[in-house]
Amino acid sequence: MTAFDRIFKAYDVRGLAPGELDVAGARAIGAAFARFAGSSRVIIGRDMRPSGVELSAAFAEGVTEQGVDVVQLGMASTDMLYFASGHLDAPGAIFTASHNPAQYNGIKMCLAGAKPIGQDTGLAEIREMAEVGVPAGDGPKGTTTTEDLLGRFADHVRSFVDVSALRPLKVVADTANGMGGLIVPEVFKGLPVELEIMYGDLDGTFPNHPADPIQPENLRDLQARVLETGADVGLAFDGDADRVFLVDEQANLVSGSLTTAMVAKAMLGKKPGATVLYNLICSKAVPEVVRENGGTPIRTRVGHSFIKSVMAETGAVFGGEHSGHYYFLDNFRADSGIIAALTILELMSHEGAPLSEVRRPYERYAASGEINTEVPDPQVVIARVAAHYADAEQDWSDGLLVDLGDWWFNLRPSNTEPLLRLNLEARDDAAVEAHVAEVLAVMKEL
């Protein structure tokens, strides 16, 4: 296995910096990306990780050596990079390792118009070219310019809601020393919102807690602050600020599925009859809500490249994932946590109720959350579970989805570890507990 094999993942590049992703590697990937993208210019951004300064500079050198111009955004969130790619109609790359610890860095890349690049849509070719090495172009080097798009990005985000309809709300945002500290204050400028930022300093060493809001322990400071201040809502962003999780005024977490259902209702109110996407780990409440509000629900595989592809095929207005990614047609089909957050504030304003009440109609089932189990051979175990539930409805589009009517589960192998990820939903907590024990017992049969 080569160094590039280790850092090229299904959707992006990610690894220890500089142990796995170093200056030489970044330069080679930059040259390969420029050659693959075939554009006259490339947009480059980076998050607040210290290693991003020299890595992004090296990537830019690789690009300009191909005779391709570089537009430097400086520090940016991932959704701001996607906006720049769509707004300027140029391919882009941002140096970030999202929610990973400080010693990691990575590169998320897209084609012009924020079109996704994944393993099957260019990432494998970029890796192969970077491994071999791309010779410098014959002509002059590309130029480098800088562009400040923060204000235009904030205007774009606010365009998704009726600002005049927002009622005064108190919002606490935990940006975890990540890029939310840059974009959230700018987006909320001029809104009738009392905003408090927690851990807003841009610091890629993450001195307060990891920038991974899907882990409950990383939400505790936000939950405590919401209760202390009597806030209406808490927002928890990940490191590159493309994901968000919400906490209601009682400090209870709003799951990604609940947020997807609520945003879907809001979007269908603006675009009646539209199509809405949801990944196969989302609650059954999501397609139910979509149908109840006159929309067409379509289930997809997990992962941004799959959702963006189906969104392009169907013209879906919105798509959501349980993991806190929310995709918008009018956002170049890219995901944005801050757009989803504003949409929820607008929904709360329209309904004139606290979030704990707004969420209640969508809380129809109980969920296990993701349960990871280490197994010697994931495919053998999945086959055993499928055989055990052979009489139930099964979907093999992404791992194994088994639907038994009043409960369902999905079993997916990890891309990088000998793990199986179990997600299960049932009518109530007692049923979830019983069915989880049942599925785990089948998985562990000898």
N, C-alpha and C positions, 0 to 999 in steps of 0.2 A: 504494500500500500504506500502510495506517495503522499507527500505533505498535502498536495492539493486534494487527493482523495479524502483525506481526513476533514478538511475544512469546507468542502463543497457539500452542502446539504440539499434537501429536496427543494427548498424555496430560496435559499440564500447561501452566503459564505459566512462561516462563523468558526472561531477558534481562539485559543490562547494567543495573546499578543504581548511580546513578539515570538513566543515559543513556536506557534504554528502559523500565524499570520504575521509576516514581517514586511519590511520596506520593499525588499526585492520581490516578494510575492505580490504585494499590492501593485507594484509597478507593472509586473507581468500581466496581472489580471486587468489593469487599466488598459494596456495595449490590446489585449484580447477582446475586451468589451468594446473598445472603439472600432476595432475591425469588424466584430460581429454586428454591432448596431448600424454601421454604415451611414452615420449621420455626419453633418458638417460641424456639429457641436454637441457637447455632453455637459449636463448639469451635475454638479457635485456638492453634497452637503455632508455634515458630520454631526454626531451628537457630542455630549460634553465629556466623553472619556478622554483622558490625557493622551492615550496612544493614537487617537484619531487625527491629531494634528499632522504628524509625520506620515501616517499611513495614507491619509487622503491626499497629501501633497505628492507622495510617490505615485499614487494612482493617477493623479492629474498629469504627472510627467509621462507616464505610459500613454495616456490619451494624446497629449500634444505631440509626442514623438511620431504619432501616426498622421500628423498634419491636421488633427481635429482640434477645434477650439474648445475651451473649457469656460463654463460659467460657474463661478464659485458662489454658493449661497452662504458659506460660513456655517455657523451652528444652526441646525434646523431639526424639526421633528420629522418623522418619516412621512406623516400625512402632508406636511408642508412640501417635502420633496416631490411627492406624487402630484400635488397641486402645481408645482413649478413645471413638472414634466408635461402636464396637460395644458397649462397656461401658455408655456413657451413652445409647446409641440416639439419637444426634444427628449432623447433618452436621458436617464438620470441614474445616479448611484449615491447612496448615503451610507456612511460608515457608522454602524451601530451594532451592538449585540443585544439590543432590546432589554429584556429583563434579566439577562445573564449577569453574573458577578463582575466586579471591576476589572479583573485580569483578562477578560474576554473582549474581543471586538469582532466586527464582521462587516459585510457589505450586502445591502439590499439593492437590487438593480431592476430597472424597468426600461421598456422601449418608449418611444414618443407617445404622448397621450396617456402616460401611466400604464401602458400595456404590460401585464406581468411577465416576468421571466422566471421559469421554474426548470426543474430537471429535464422535463421533456419539451420545453419550449425555449431552449437556448443555453441553459446553464451548463449542460454537459459539453456543448460545443465550446463554450468559453473556457471551461476547465481544460479541455484537450489542447486548445490553442495556447493557453498560458503555460501548460506543462512543456510544450515543445519550444515555445518562445516565438514571439512575433517580431520580425525585423522592423527597424524604424522605417518610416516612409521615405520615399525618394525626394519629396518636395520639402518646402519650408515647414517648420514646426507650427503647430497651432498656437493661437494667442490665448491669453487668460484674462477674463474680466470678472468683476464682482457684481452681484445684483442683490439688492435688499427687497425681498418679496414678503416680509412679515406683515406689513400693513395690508397688502392686497390679499394675502391669505386670510387674514382676519375678516376682511370685508366679505370674502367668499363664504367663510363659515357662517357669518351672521345672515347671509342671504337665504339660508335654509329655513329661517323662522320669521314670523311676523314680530319684529322687535317691539312694535307698539302694543302688542297683545300681552307682552310679558308683564307679570305683576311683580312688585318688590319681593325679592326672596333673599335669604341669607344662605350663601354657598361657601362651604369649606372644601378646598381642593388640596389633596396631598399629592404633590408632584414628585416626591421621593428623590429630590435633587436631580431629576431628569429634565427632559426637554419641555415638559409641561410648564416648568418654571419660566420658560421663554414665551410660549404661545398662549397660555391661559389668560394672563393679565391683559395681553393685547386683544384677544377676542372679546373679553368682557368689558372693555373700555366703552363707556357710554350706555351700557345696559342698566336697567333699574335693579341692579343686583349688588348686595353687600358681599364682597368677595374677600375671603381670607385664604392666603396661600400658606400651606405647611411645607417646610423643607424646599423652599423655592430657589435656593442657591444652586446654580448649575455646577455640580461636583460629581464627576464620574467615579469617585472612590466610594460613593454612597455611604456617607458617615452616619446616617440615621437609621435606615433599614433598607433591605434590598428593594429594587424597583420592580417588584413582581406581585401585582395586586391579586393574582389568582390564589395566592397563598394566604389563608385567613390571618396568620400571625402578622402579616404586613399591613393589615387593615386596622389593627387595634388602636393605634394612635389617632387615626382619623375618626373611628367610632367614638372614642373618648372625647375628642374635641367637638364633634357634632352635638353630643349631649351637654358638654360644658357650656357651649355658646348658644344653645337653642337653635341651631342651624336647621334650615328646611331640607337640605340635602348635602351629602358628602360625595366628592368625586375622587377616585383613586386612579392615577395614571401609571403606566409602565414607563420604562426608561426612555424610549423613543417617542412616547406619548401618542402612539396610534391606537392604543387600547385604553378603555376606561371601565371601571366598575363603580356602581353607585351604592350608597348607603342612605337609607331613609332617615327621617328625623328621629326615629326611635333607635337608631344605630344598627338596624338590621340590614344585612347585605341583600341587594337586589341582584339576582343571578343574571348571567348573560342571556339565558332563555327568556326571563321575564322582561329584560330590557329590549330584546329583539321583538317580543310580542307588543310591547307598548309603542316602540318606534314604528313598527309595522302599522298599527292602528293610526298613528299620526300621519304617516306617509300616505295611507289609503284615503284619509280625509282630504288630502290635497290632490291626489291623483286617483280618483275612484276607478275601481275595476282593474287596477294594475296587478302585475305579478310580483310576488315576494319570495325570496329564496331563504332557506334555512338549512343548516347542515344537519346531518342525521343524528347528532347527539343532542340537538335541541329538544326541549319538551314538546309533547304532543299538543300542548296548549298553543304553540305558535301557529301551526296550520289551522287549528280551530278558530283562533282569533282572526286570522287572515280571511277565512271563508265567511265568518260572521260579519266582517266589514266589507264584503263584496269583492275581495281580491282572490287571486289564484295562487295558492302555495305550491312551490316546487322544492323538493328535497334534494340536497346536493351532498357530495363528499366533503370531508373536512379539508380546509386549506384554502388560502386566498386565491391561488392560481385556478383552482377548480371553480370557485364561486364567481370570480371575475369572468371566466370563460362562459359559464352558463348565463351570467348576466348579459354578456354581449350577444349571445344566441337568442335570448328570450326578451330582451328589453326590460328586464325586471327593474322596478324603481328602487328596490332596497333588498339587502341580504344581511343576515345576521348569523353569528356563531356563538356558541356557548362560552367561548374563551374570551369574549369581550371585543371581538372584531365586528365592525358594522360598516357595510358597504353601501354607497349611494350612487345611483345612476348619474346624477348631476354633479358628482365629484369625480368624474372620469372613471366611474365604476370602482374607485379605490376606497379603502377603509379609512375611517376617521373617528376617533373617540370623542373629540370635542364637538363634532357635528351631532353625534348621538346624544351627548350630554345636553346641548342646547335644545334639541328636539324634545327631550323629557321635560325640561323646564317650561317649554311652551305648552306641552300637554298638561302639566300641573296647573299652569295659569288658566288654560281653557276650562278645566274641570273645577277650579277653585277649591281644591282639596289637597291635604298633605299627601306626600308620596306613599305613606303607609296605607292610605285609603285608595289612592289611584292604582296601586299595584294589586289590590285584593282580587279583582275579577280575573286576574291572569294566573293566580296561584291555585291551580287545579289539581296538581299532582305533587308527589314527593320524589326526590331524586337522591341517588347515592353519592353524587360527585364522582370524580375519576378515581378508581381503585387500581393501583399498579401491582402486578404480581410477577415476580421473576420465575421464568419457566425455562427448562433446558431447550425445548423446541416449540416455539410459539405456533407454528403451522400444524403440528401434530395435535396440540391441545385444542386449537380452534376446530379442527376436523372432528375431534371427539365430542366437543360441545354441540356442533352442528348435528351430529348423528343422534345425540341424546334428545335434541329438540326437532327431530326430523318432521314431525307432524305440524309444526308451527310455521307461520309465514316467515320466510327468510330473504334477506337482501344482502348480496355479496359485493355491492358497489364500493364499500370501504370497510374492510374487515368483515365481520359477521354481525348483521342486525337480525335479531329474532323478536318477532312481535307475537305475543300471546294474548292479545286483546286488552285485558285490564292491566297488563304490565309488559314491558319490553326491555331489551338490553342490547348493547353493542359491545363487541369484543374486537379490539384493534391491536395489531402488533406495533411496537415502537419502531421508528426508522433507524434508531442508533443503538438500542440496547435489547437484551433478551427478555423483554418485558411484554406483558399483555395488559392493555388498558381496558378496564370494565366500566361502563356507564350504564346505569339501570334506573328505570322510572316505574313507579307504581302509584296506587291510589293514596296511600298514606305511609307514614314512617314505619309502622309495624310491618306492612307488606314489603316495603323496600328491604328492611333488615332480613326478613325471612327469605326473600328471593335471592338476595346477594349471597346469603349462606348456601343456598341451594346451588347457584351457578358456580361458586368457588369450590364446592364439594365435587362437582362434575369435572372441573378443571384439574383437580388434584387426584382424581382416580388413577390408580396404577393399572 
